[in-house]
C-alpha cells in the first residue's frame, strides 16, 4: 500500500476530509481517544493503537506540508534555520533511539542470562514451586521493563517532535515579524 493510500485510510479512520486542518484533526482524535482508550474500553486497545497511528501519520503529513510551504515563501534565512532545526531533531531522535536500544539490549541480556544459568543449575537446585514462581516473577518483571522502556522511548521522541514544531513555529513568527518590519520601513 502506498503512502498516499495509507494517508487516505488514516483520514477515513478518523472520519475526516483530506482538507482538514491540524486543529480539526487534534479535536477529532481527542474525541475518539476518549472512548477507545484502553483505560476506558478494555477491548479497545487495538482500535486505539490504530487511531493513534492514523493521527500521528496525519499530523506528520500536515507538519511536513506546513514546513515546505513556509520554507518556499519565507526565504533563505528561515530555510537555513529550518534545516538546522531538522538536523537537530534528527540527531536528538537518533540519540534517544541509541540510548533506549542499549537499555533494551541490556534487559534482554539479563533475561537471557537468567534463563541460561537456570538451565545449567536446575538439576543442582531442585526447583520447587516457590523457586519457580520467584524466577517467573523476575522474568515477567524484565518483560514489563522492556515494555516500559519502549513506551518511554516513544514518549521521548514525541516530546522531541513537539519541541521541534514549537521551535519551527517560533522561527516562522520571528521571520514574519522581521519581514513586516522591513516592509514598513521601506515605502
PyMOL commands that set and color helices and strands:
alter all, ss='L'
color gray80, all
select helices_A, chain A and resi 3-14+22-36+45-74+76-125+129-185
alter helices_A, ss='H'
color red, helices_A
deselect
rebuild
show_as cartoon
